[in-house]
Amino acid sequence: MDFAPYQDTDPQTTRALSPPPQRSTSRSPNPKSPPPNRGTTDPFLASTLPAPSHFTDEPRGDGRGFGNTDLEGGRSNINLFDTSLPLRLDHEAMLAYLLLPPAGGVFLLLVEHKSDYVRFHAWQSALVFTAMFIIHLIFSRYSVFSWILFVFDLGLITFLTFHAYQDANNLDRIELPFFGGLASSFVDAE
């Protein structure tokens, strides 16, 4: 088809015309749909549902059934001690407190996606030491109080690092007041 503005012939004479609409007596919007099956009067006879014994807890010989299958598609094979980084779980949890708090916690929140244990310690480290950083900024004029806070920070880092390492064997969490509960709620919400 030529779309030039000045043409010798009218473009309407050379285009293909649509076929005329068919006049059918069918009221269905899709005239090619199959007619309904009038032979079966009971809709429950043609059902393809499994037998009720398929859903019991009792084991069956063929390995199928409610008690013998993994309904979550492999969730039982997940190892709770796997991490995204090529480090051990206890070492990663310790790094949340040792890598320049709170930056270490934020770093682990960005790169760790498999372990809730490590993510909890990362959240707790980021929250606690961000608050401590703000307290340091507020009291930075008083040198004695600033040194006391610094010693408290070192003691807190040592305490939390030790418990993150020690409790990794059974995945226990040492929760600090307020910040630990907040970190747990963040991890549980993910």
Disulfide bonds with the S-S distance in Angstrom:
none
